[in-house]
Amino acid sequence: MKKYCEICGTKFYAKPSHVKVGFGRFCSRKCSDSHRREVLKGKGNPNWRGGKSIDVWQNMDPQERKARIIFRNTFYKNGGEKEPCVICGTINKVEAHHIDYDFPLEVVWFCHKHHMEHHKLLRNKIKKYLDLQKSA
């Protein structure tokens, strides 16, 4: 089926089955990407959050950010090696966890799975504590 590119106007051929499902609008990947960049800007992007930054570092508690930076810089500067997960012992995808941000070089090592479980337990404990405070 003969089509004209919506970006550059170049004539090209597209399969009728592609056109039927909404494809076949652009002559090349370059034109398709150009269209996506325009359409998915700002409010057109499904991840748009009203212009507010969702940058983790920007929204982080200053003390937490400082502890992470100190740990990261010291760890890599000294050629640090990650330790195994304190729960399962794996050395794959281990992450450092600060127990207290006042001591940035003191961390516990968890694999990703156990790190997420640890945070879930903490959230549940905090929620239960707040619920007790409300009911008192």
C-alpha positions in Angstrom: 0.0 0.0 0.0 1.4 3.4 -1.0 1.8 5.8 1.9 3.4 9.2 2.6 5.5 9.8 5.7 3.9 12.1 8.2 7.2 13.7 9.0 9.1 14.2 5.8 6.5 13.4 3.1 8.5 10.7 1.5 6.5 8.1 -0.5 7.0 4.6 0.8 5.2 1.3 0.8 3.6 -0.3 3.9 1.9 -3.6 4.3 -1.9 -3.2 4.5 -1.9 -5.3 7.7 0.5 -2.9 9.3 -1.6 0.1 8.3 -4.7 -1.6 9.6 -3.3 -1.7 13.2 -1.9 1.8 13.1 1.6 1.3 11.8 3.0 2.3 8.4 2.9 6.1 9.2 6.6 6.8 8.8 9.1 6.0 6.1 12.0 5.2 8.5 13.0 4.7 12.1 14.5 8.2 12.1 11.1 9.8 11.2 9.3 7.6 13.7 11.7 8.6 16.5 11.3 12.2 15.5 7.6 11.9 15.9 7.8 10.2 19.2 10.1 12.8 20.6 7.6 15.5 19.7 4.5 13.7 20.8 5.9 12.3 24.1 7.2 15.7 25.3 5.7 17.1 28.5 2.0 16.4 29.0 2.0 14.0 26.1 4.2 11.6 28.0 2.4 9.0 30.1 5.1 9.5 32.8 4.5 13.3 33.0 4.2 14.4 36.7 3.1 18.0 36.2 6.7 19.2 35.7 7.8 18.0 39.1 11.1 16.2 39.3 11.0 12.5 40.3 14.7 12.4 40.6 15.4 10.2 43.6 18.5 12.2 44.7 16.8 15.5 44.5 13.9 14.4 46.7 16.0 12.4 49.2 16.6 13.4 52.8 19.8 15.5 53.0 21.3 13.3 55.7 20.6 10.2 53.7 22.1 11.7 50.5 25.2 12.8 52.4 25.7 9.3 53.9 25.3 7.7 50.5 27.8 10.0 48.8 30.4 9.6 51.6 30.1 5.8 51.5 30.2 5.6 47.7 33.2 7.9 47.4 35.1 6.2 50.2 34.2 2.7 49.1 35.3 3.1 45.4 38.3 5.2 46.2 39.6 2.5 48.5 38.9 -0.3 46.0 36.2 -1.7 48.2 34.7 -5.1 47.5 31.1 -5.8 48.2 30.4 -8.4 50.8 27.9 -11.3 50.6 24.2 -10.9 51.6 24.0 -11.2 55.4 20.9 -13.4 55.0 21.5 -15.8 52.1 25.2 -15.4 51.5 24.9 -14.7 47.7 27.4 -12.3 46.1 25.1 -11.5 43.2 23.5 -8.0 43.1 24.3 -7.1 46.6 23.4 -3.7 47.9 24.7 -1.6 50.8 22.1 -0.7 53.5 22.7 2.1 56.0 21.3 1.3 59.5 22.1 4.8 60.7 22.9 7.7 58.4 25.1 9.3 61.2 27.6 6.5 60.5 27.9 6.6 56.7 30.7 4.0 56.4 28.8 1.4 58.5 26.6 -0.7 56.2 24.9 -4.1 56.0 25.0 -6.0 52.8 21.8 -7.5 51.4 21.0 -9.1 48.0 18.3 -7.1 46.2 15.5 -9.5 47.3 16.4 -9.4 51.0 17.0 -5.6 50.9 13.4 -5.1 49.6 12.1 -7.5 52.2 14.0 -5.6 54.9 12.4 -2.3 53.8 9.0 -3.9 53.7 9.3 -5.1 57.3 10.4 -1.6 58.3 7.4 0.0 56.6 5.1 -2.5 58.3 6.5 -1.7 61.7 6.2 2.0 61.2 2.6 1.6 60.0 1.7 -0.5 63.0 3.4 2.1 65.3 1.4 5.0 63.7 -1.8 3.0 63.9 -1.2 2.5 67.6 -0.6 6.2 68.1 -3.8 7.1 66.3 -5.9 4.7 68.4 -4.4 5.9 71.7 
